[in-house]
């Protein structure tokens, strides 16, 4: 869950980052909806976040963190997701909508592909190029 983690850490510690990127992020990781959709993830999510309404889940709910964050203080966010990613396309769209509503500096893209290495291998060079470009500016 690297994409989720990258964006979450950028929201929680914006002073430490200039950019954060996510490929196929599991942005609903802390919410009970993911466990209902993906029973195979239930044990690891319960171990990471505890019971459904736990304090740990609330503290790591990405959608809630975005709504509370100061959009001007958050580093640039790059988010993309495969348009055939059955588990995480809608959570990515939801996050992009919240980012847009709150005027964050971000970009969101959907490309052909699903939640697999074939997709990430194609997208990673693009993301690394963007990160390099943004870091050189600063």
C-alpha positions in Angstrom: 0.0 0.0 0.0 2.7 2.4 -1.0 0.5 4.9 -2.8 -1.8 5.2 0.2 1.2 5.6 2.5 2.9 8.2 0.3 -0.2 10.4 0.2 -1.0 9.8 3.9 2.5 10.8 5.0 2.5 13.9 2.8 -0.8 14.9 4.5 0.4 14.2 8.0 3.9 15.6 7.6 3.8 18.1 4.7 7.0 19.9 5.8 9.0 16.8 5.0 8.0 16.5 1.3 7.9 18.5 -1.9 5.9 15.9 -3.9 4.1 12.6 -3.2 3.1 10.1 -5.8 0.6 7.2 -5.9 0.1 4.5 -8.5 -3.2 2.6 -7.9 -3.4 3.8 -4.3 -5.6 2.0 -1.8 -7.0 5.2 -0.4 -9.8 3.5 1.3 -7.5 1.2 3.3 -8.6 2.5 6.7 -12.3 2.5 5.9 -14.5 -0.5 6.4 -15.7 -0.5 2.8 -12.5 -2.1 1.6 -12.8 -5.0 3.9 -16.4 -5.6 2.7 -15.3 -5.6 -0.9 -12.1 -7.5 -0.5 -12.4 -10.2 2.2 -8.9 -11.4 1.3 -7.5 -8.2 2.7 -9.6 -8.3 5.9 -7.0 -10.0 8.2 -4.1 -7.6 7.2 -6.3 -4.5 7.4 -7.6 -5.5 10.8 -4.1 -6.1 12.0 -2.9 -2.7 10.6 -5.9 -0.6 11.6 -7.7 -2.5 14.3 -11.5 -2.8 14.6 -14.0 -1.0 12.4 -14.4 2.2 14.4 -11.0 2.3 16.1 -9.0 5.4 16.8 -6.2 4.1 14.5 -8.7 3.9 11.6 -9.9 7.4 12.2 -6.3 8.7 12.4 -5.4 7.1 9.1 -8.6 7.7 7.1 -7.1 9.4 4.1 -10.4 11.1 3.0 -10.8 12.7 6.5 -7.1 13.8 6.5 -7.6 15.5 3.2 -10.7 17.3 4.3 -8.8 18.6 7.4 -5.5 19.5 5.6 -4.4 23.0 4.6 -4.3 22.7 0.8 -1.6 25.4 0.6 0.7 23.5 2.9 0.5 20.1 1.3 3.1 19.1 -1.3 2.2 18.5 -4.9 0.3 15.2 -5.3 0.5 13.0 -8.3 -2.1 10.2 -8.5 -2.9 7.8 -11.2 -4.8 4.5 -11.5 -5.6 1.9 -14.1 -9.1 2.2 -15.5 -9.6 -1.5 -15.1 -8.5 -1.6 -11.4 -11.6 -3.2 -9.9 -10.6 -2.5 -6.3 -9.1 1.0 -6.3 -10.4 3.0 -9.3 -13.4 4.4 -7.4 -11.4 5.3 -4.3 -8.9 7.1 -6.5 -11.7 9.0 -8.2 -13.1 9.9 -4.8 -9.8 11.2 -3.6 -9.3 13.3 -6.8 -12.8 14.8 -6.3 -12.0 15.8 -2.7 -8.6 17.3 -3.8 -10.3 19.3 -6.5 -13.0 20.5 -4.2 -10.5 21.8 -1.7 -8.1 23.3 -4.3 -5.1 21.1 -3.7 -2.1 21.2 -6.1 -2.4 17.8 -7.7 -2.9 15.9 -10.9 -4.9 12.8 -11.4 -4.8 10.4 -14.4 -6.4 7.2 -15.5 -4.7 4.9 -18.0 -5.5 1.5 -19.4 -4.6 -1.2 -17.0 -5.3 -2.9 -13.8 -3.8 -3.4 -10.3 -0.6 -5.2 -11.4 3.1 -4.8 -12.2 2.5 -4.5 -15.9 0.6 -1.3 -15.2 3.1 0.0 -12.6 6.1 -0.8 -14.8 4.7 1.4 -17.5 3.8 4.3 -15.2 6.8 4.4 -12.9 9.2 6.1 -15.4 6.6 8.8 -16.0 6.2 9.4 -12.2 9.9 9.4 -11.6 10.5 12.0 -14.4 7.8 14.2 -12.9 9.3 13.9 -9.4 12.7 14.8 -10.7 11.3 17.8 -12.6 9.5 19.1 -9.5 12.5 18.6 -7.2 14.8 20.5 -9.6 12.4 23.4 -9.5 13.0 23.7 -5.8 
